[in-house]
Amino acid sequence: MKVAVYYSNADIRIEDRPVPEIGAGELLIAMKACGICGTDVMEWYRKPKAPRVLGHEMAGEIVQIGEGVSGLRVGDRVFVSHHVPCFNCRYCETGRESACQTLHAGNYDPGGFAEFIRVPELNVRHGTFTLPNNISFEEAAMIEPLACAVAGQKRLSVAEGQTVLIIGAGISGLCHIRLSVLSGAKVIASDINPARLEKASGMGAAHVLDAAAFSADRLKELNGGRLADAVIVCAGAEKAAADAFESVDKRGAILFFAVPPRPLELPSVRFWREEISVLFSYGAAAAEIKEALDLIAGGRFAARDMISHVLPLSRITEGFNLVAEANDSLKVVVVPD
């Protein structure tokens, strides 16, 4: 089978590997679509672990079922979560599944950017979801990024009547815009890309701002003289973090959904006096995956509108370049040749 092996953003090699053999409780999936995540192109994060097969936004068709698997059949269309919790540790037992060590350690084999994927037993039990007929394989590649945004919204407790500033209007930012609007919040979005700001307006942002000329004063003009109740950082730039620090109101909260590569320096005295919370959100668990799937299936989140490019596996380097350059691309989806 063909796999795409990541060495760097500019060096992704199509190689031949044997089709994985599955054991009891496992599945073999023919990949039909796999999204390229923004974290996939973060070289400071990915290169230390290279070479490896990336891809964690994968949907496909079951082609083989291991002994003991029930409720699934060959030919079923499925989305498979790469990370699943154990549901036995103290984190899982207290509803903090995303802190589970098993969730962070597990994965499917060899990765989503491969023609065939072996799904381990735990992922079969807790991370395999049958797709309804109204969700295409390409749209299913949006389930995982949307689920991560759902998890972040839960941490931040976005609610009706709040003003939410979302910094960065790429895929993550657009997911947060839509979810915040669904929660009844007023959304203001910033980005340096005019096309993404236009998309943010289409997703329901009340106002959009050029991030290159962003100021807290301009935010106040658009928000009745107040700063934002909540700020969601969806861009991994130091300026994005600085803008967030300036934009959050007293007793407000900042959620870092993306982070710059260097450690942050917080204005801790001000945050202490004004009781400002700083939160981080990394991933999603099974409950958020199910919520994201339901949002797409129910038509409350238009996943198809997020997909800007669909490329065959043999052109994956082109896809990585599109995501890294972040010009006219949104969700770039890889499909088999």
C-alpha positions as CSV (number, residue, x, y, z in Angstrom):
1,M,0.0,0.0,0.0
2,K,1.0,3.6,-0.4
3,V,1.8,5.8,2.6
4,A,2.9,9.4,2.9
5,V,5.9,9.6,5.3
6,Y,6.6,13.0,6.8
7,Y,10.2,14.2,7.2
8,S,9.4,17.9,7.0
9,N,6.7,20.1,5.3
10,A,8.7,20.1,2.1
11,D,9.8,16.5,2.3
12,I,6.9,14.1,2.4
13,R,7.7,10.8,0.6
14,I,5.2,8.4,-0.9
15,E,6.5,4.9,0.1
16,D,5.3,1.3,-0.2
17,R,4.5,-0.6,3.0
18,P,2.7,-3.9,3.6
19,V,-1.0,-3.6,4.4
20,P,-1.3,-3.9,8.2
21,E,-2.5,-7.2,9.6
22,I,-5.3,-7.0,12.2
23,G,-5.9,-9.0,15.3
24,A,-8.9,-9.8,17.4
25,G,-11.1,-6.8,18.2
26,E,-9.5,-4.7,15.4
27,L,-10.5,-3.2,12.1
28,L,-8.9,-2.6,8.7
29,I,-10.1,0.6,7.1
30,A,-9.6,1.8,3.5
31,M,-8.9,5.5,3.9
32,K,-11.3,7.6,1.8
33,A,-10.5,11.0,3.2
34,C,-8.1,12.5,5.7
35,G,-7.8,16.2,6.5
36,I,-4.5,18.0,6.9
37,C,-4.5,19.6,10.4
38,G,-2.8,22.9,11.2
39,T,-0.7,21.1,13.7
40,D,0.5,18.7,10.9
41,V,2.4,21.7,9.4
42,M,4.0,22.9,12.6
43,E,7.5,21.8,12.0
44,W,8.8,22.7,15.5
45,Y,6.2,20.3,16.8
46,R,6.4,17.5,14.1
47,K,10.0,17.3,13.0
48,P,11.4,16.0,16.3
49,K,9.2,12.9,15.9
50,A,9.9,12.4,12.1
51,P,9.9,10.3,10.1
52,R,6.3,9.2,10.6
53,V,3.0,8.8,8.9
54,L,0.7,11.7,10.0
55,G,-3.0,12.1,9.6
56,H,-5.6,12.0,12.3
57,E,-8.8,13.4,10.6
58,M,-9.6,10.1,8.9
59,A,-12.8,8.6,7.5
60,G,-13.0,5.5,5.4
61,E,-14.7,2.2,4.7
62,I,-14.3,-1.0,6.7
63,V,-12.7,-3.7,4.6
64,Q,-11.9,-6.3,7.3
65,I,-13.2,-7.0,10.8
66,G,-11.3,-8.8,13.5
67,E,-12.7,-11.6,15.7
68,G,-15.0,-10.3,18.4
69,V,-16.0,-7.0,16.9
70,S,-19.8,-6.5,17.0
71,G,-22.1,-3.8,15.7
72,L,-19.9,-3.1,12.6
73,R,-19.8,-4.7,9.2
74,V,-17.5,-4.8,6.2
75,G,-18.6,-1.9,3.9
76,D,-19.6,0.4,6.7
77,R,-18.7,4.1,6.3
78,V,-16.9,5.3,9.5
79,F,-15.0,8.1,11.1
80,V,-12.3,6.9,13.4
81,S,-10.8,9.0,16.3
82,H,-7.0,8.5,16.6
83,H,-7.0,9.3,20.3
84,V,-9.3,7.6,22.7
85,P,-9.3,7.6,26.6
86,C,-9.1,4.4,28.7
87,F,-12.3,5.3,30.8
88,N,-10.6,3.6,33.8
89,C,-8.1,6.2,35.2
90,R,-8.8,8.9,37.7
91,Y,-9.0,11.5,34.9
92,C,-11.6,9.6,33.0
93,E,-13.6,8.8,36.1
94,T,-13.8,12.5,36.9
95,G,-14.8,13.6,33.4
96,R,-11.4,14.8,32.3
97,E,-10.8,12.3,29.5
98,S,-8.5,14.6,27.5
99,A,-6.0,14.4,30.4
100,C,-5.9,10.6,30.1
101,Q,-2.4,9.2,29.3
102,T,-3.9,6.5,27.1
103,L,-5.6,9.2,25.0
104,H,-2.3,10.9,24.4
105,A,-0.3,7.7,23.8
106,G,-2.6,5.8,21.4
107,N,-3.1,6.1,17.7
108,Y,-4.1,4.1,14.7
109,D,-1.5,2.3,12.5
110,P,0.3,3.8,10.6
111,G,-1.6,7.1,10.3
112,G,-4.4,8.6,8.3
113,F,-2.2,9.4,5.3
114,A,-2.1,5.8,4.2
115,E,-4.3,3.7,1.9
116,F,-5.1,1.3,4.7
117,I,-5.2,1.8,8.4
118,R,-5.3,-0.7,11.3
119,V,-7.6,0.4,14.1
120,P,-6.6,-0.9,17.5
121,E,-9.2,-2.6,19.7
122,L,-9.6,0.4,22.1
123,N,-10.2,2.8,19.1
124,V,-12.7,0.3,17.7
125,R,-14.6,0.3,21.0
126,H,-14.5,4.0,21.9
127,G,-13.5,5.9,18.7
128,T,-15.2,4.4,15.7
129,F,-18.4,6.1,14.5
130,T,-20.7,5.1,11.7
131,L,-21.4,7.9,9.3
132,P,-24.9,8.8,8.4
133,N,-25.6,8.9,4.6
134,N,-25.8,12.7,4.5
135,I,-22.2,13.1,5.6
136,S,-19.6,12.5,2.8
137,F,-16.2,11.1,3.5
138,E,-14.7,14.6,2.8
139,E,-17.1,16.3,5.2
140,A,-16.3,13.6,7.8
141,A,-12.7,14.9,7.8
142,M,-14.1,18.0,9.6
143,I,-15.4,16.0,12.5
144,E,-12.2,15.9,14.5
145,P,-11.3,19.6,14.2
146,L,-14.9,20.6,15.1
147,A,-14.8,18.2,18.0
148,C,-11.7,19.9,19.4
149,A,-13.4,23.2,19.1
150,V,-16.5,21.8,21.0
151,A,-14.1,20.7,23.8
152,G,-12.5,24.1,23.9
153,Q,-15.9,25.8,24.1
154,K,-16.8,23.6,27.1
155,R,-13.6,24.7,28.9
156,L,-14.4,28.3,28.2
157,S,-18.2,28.0,28.9
158,V,-19.2,30.3,26.1
159,A,-22.7,31.5,26.8
160,E,-25.5,33.7,25.4
161,G,-24.9,37.4,25.9
162,Q,-21.1,37.2,26.0
163,T,-18.8,38.9,23.5
164,V,-16.2,36.5,22.2
165,L,-13.1,37.7,20.3
166,I,-11.7,35.0,18.1
167,I,-8.1,35.7,16.9
168,G,-7.4,33.7,13.8
169,A,-10.0,32.7,11.2
170,G,-8.6,29.6,9.8
171,I,-10.4,26.3,10.3
172,S,-10.1,26.3,14.1
173,G,-11.3,29.9,14.3
174,L,-14.2,29.3,12.0
175,C,-15.3,26.3,14.0
176,H,-15.2,28.5,17.2
177,I,-17.0,31.3,15.4
178,R,-19.9,29.0,14.4
179,L,-20.1,27.3,17.8
180,S,-20.0,30.7,19.7
181,V,-22.8,32.0,17.5
182,L,-24.8,28.8,18.1
183,S,-24.3,29.5,21.9
184,G,-25.8,33.0,21.5
185,A,-22.6,35.0,21.8
186,K,-21.7,38.1,19.9
187,V,-18.5,37.2,17.9
188,I,-15.7,39.5,16.8
189,A,-13.0,37.9,14.7
190,S,-9.6,39.0,13.6
191,D,-7.2,37.7,11.0
192,I,-4.6,39.1,8.5
193,N,-6.2,37.3,5.6
194,P,-9.1,39.2,3.9
195,A,-10.6,36.0,2.4
196,R,-10.7,34.4,5.9
197,L,-12.3,37.5,7.4
198,E,-15.0,37.3,4.7
199,K,-15.5,33.6,5.6
200,A,-15.8,34.6,9.3
201,S,-18.6,37.1,8.4
202,G,-20.4,34.3,6.6
203,M,-20.1,32.1,9.7
204,G,-21.8,34.7,11.8
205,A,-19.2,37.0,13.1
206,A,-20.8,40.4,13.9
207,H,-17.5,42.3,13.2
208,V,-14.2,41.4,11.6
209,L,-10.9,43.1,12.1
210,D,-7.6,43.2,10.3
211,A,-5.2,41.6,12.8
212,A,-2.3,43.6,11.5
213,A,-3.9,46.8,12.7
214,F,-5.7,45.4,15.7
215,S,-6.1,47.5,18.8
216,A,-8.0,47.2,22.1
217,D,-9.5,50.6,21.4
218,R,-11.0,49.4,18.2
219,L,-12.4,46.4,20.0
220,K,-14.1,48.7,22.5
221,E,-15.6,50.8,19.7
222,L,-17.3,47.7,18.4
223,N,-18.4,46.4,21.8
224,G,-20.0,49.3,23.5
225,G,-16.8,50.5,25.3
226,R,-16.0,47.1,26.7
227,L,-13.3,44.5,26.1
228,A,-14.2,40.9,25.3
229,D,-15.7,38.6,27.9
230,A,-13.8,35.7,26.3
231,V,-10.9,35.5,23.9
232,I,-10.1,32.4,21.9
233,V,-6.6,32.3,20.3
234,C,-6.6,30.3,17.1
235,A,-3.3,31.5,15.7
236,G,0.1,30.4,16.8
237,A,1.8,33.8,16.5
238,E,3.2,35.9,19.4
239,K,1.2,38.9,18.3
240,A,-2.0,36.8,18.6
241,A,-1.1,36.2,22.3
242,A,-0.3,39.8,22.8
243,D,-3.6,40.9,21.3
244,A,-5.4,38.4,23.5
245,F,-3.8,39.9,26.7
246,E,-4.9,43.4,25.7
247,S,-8.5,42.4,24.7
248,V,-9.9,40.4,27.7
249,D,-12.2,42.2,30.1
250,K,-12.1,42.0,33.9
251,R,-13.2,38.5,35.2
252,G,-12.9,37.3,31.6
253,A,-11.1,34.4,30.2
254,I,-8.6,33.6,27.4
255,L,-8.5,30.2,25.8
256,F,-5.4,29.2,24.0
257,F,-6.5,26.9,21.2
258,A,-3.2,27.5,19.5
259,V,0.1,28.5,21.0
260,P,3.3,30.2,19.8
261,P,6.4,28.0,19.9
262,R,8.1,30.1,22.6
263,P,6.9,30.3,26.2
264,L,4.3,32.9,27.0
265,E,4.9,35.9,29.3
266,L,1.7,36.7,31.1
267,P,0.8,40.1,32.6
268,S,0.3,38.3,35.8
269,V,-0.2,41.3,38.1
270,R,-3.0,42.7,36.0
271,F,-4.6,39.2,35.6
272,W,-4.4,38.7,39.3
273,R,-6.0,42.0,40.2
274,E,-8.7,41.6,37.5
275,E,-9.2,37.9,38.1
276,I,-8.7,36.9,34.5
277,S,-8.5,33.2,33.7
278,V,-6.1,31.7,31.2
279,L,-7.0,28.3,29.8
280,F,-5.6,25.9,27.2
281,S,-7.4,23.3,25.1
282,Y,-5.5,20.5,23.2
283,G,-7.9,17.8,21.9
284,A,-11.2,16.1,22.1
285,A,-12.6,12.9,23.6
286,A,-15.4,10.6,22.4
287,A,-18.3,12.7,23.7
288,E,-17.1,15.7,21.7
289,I,-16.6,13.6,18.6
290,K,-20.2,12.5,18.8
291,E,-21.4,16.1,19.3
292,A,-19.4,17.3,16.3
293,L,-20.8,14.4,14.2
294,D,-24.4,15.4,15.2
295,L,-23.8,19.1,14.5
296,I,-22.7,18.2,10.9
297,A,-25.4,15.6,10.4
298,G,-28.1,17.9,11.7
299,G,-27.1,20.7,9.4
300,R,-26.0,23.1,12.2
301,F,-22.4,23.1,11.0
302,A,-21.9,23.3,7.2
303,A,-18.7,21.1,6.9
304,R,-18.8,21.2,3.1
305,D,-18.2,25.0,3.2
306,M,-15.0,24.5,5.1
307,I,-13.3,22.3,2.4
308,S,-11.3,24.4,0.0
309,H,-9.1,21.7,-1.6
310,V,-9.3,17.9,-2.2
311,L,-6.0,16.3,-3.4
312,P,-4.9,12.8,-4.0
313,L,-2.4,11.2,-1.7
314,S,0.3,11.4,-4.3
315,R,0.0,15.3,-4.1
316,I,0.1,15.5,-0.4
317,T,3.2,17.8,-0.3
318,E,1.2,20.3,-2.3
319,G,-1.5,20.0,0.3
320,F,0.9,20.7,3.1
321,N,2.2,23.7,1.3
322,L,-1.4,25.1,1.0
323,V,-2.0,24.7,4.7
324,A,1.4,26.1,5.7
325,E,1.1,29.2,3.4
326,A,-2.5,29.8,4.7
327,N,-3.4,32.0,1.7
328,D,-6.7,30.8,0.0
329,S,-6.9,27.4,1.7
330,L,-9.2,26.4,4.5
331,K,-9.6,22.6,5.1
332,V,-7.4,20.6,2.7
333,V,-8.5,17.0,2.4
334,V,-6.4,14.1,1.1
335,V,-8.1,11.2,-0.7
336,P,-6.7,8.0,-2.3
337,D,-5.4,8.3,-5.9
